[in-house]
Amino acid sequence: MKVGYKVWIDNDGKAFGEGPYQVLRQIEQTGSLHKAAIELNMSYRKAWLMIKAIEKRLGFPLLERKVGGVSGGGSSITPEGRQFLKSYEGFRKDVKTVLEETFKKHFSNS
């Protein structure tokens, strides 16, 4: 047996969780919201609307967008977004550790 869980940040509704985290990590790797959406089998529209809703709930922009042109467009994570990702990664690591330890405490002899 093992513990299963879902954790997210709430701010007048679900503001940030594993899905948005994965989208931002893909944007970091690909330099593009469009490419990130494709990699995650998600429509661009769904990814874009999700990012806009999260930015509204968090109160700061996560992405800097560059409109296409000769060199093409792209997206990069804002400094606030990078700091938020760093905090979220630490938070999710701590949550995993505490939940696994608590699970073992109560179910190690089961």
Long-range contacts (C-beta under 8 A, 24 or more apart in sequence): 1-107, 1-110, 2-103, 3-99, 3-100, 3-102, 3-103, 5-95, 5-99, 7-92, 7-95, 9-88, 11-57, 11-58, 11-59, 12-57, 13-57, 14-57, 15-54, 15-57, 15-58, 16-54, 16-57, 16-58, 16-84, 16-88, 18-92, 19-50, 20-50, 20-51, 20-54, 21-85, 21-88, 21-92, 23-47, 23-50, 23-51, 24-62, 24-77, 24-81, 24-85, 25-85, 27-63, 27-75, 27-76, 27-77, 28-76, 28-77, 31-74, 31-75, 31-76, 32-73, 32-74, 32-75, 33-63, 33-65, 33-75, 36-75, 58-84, 60-84
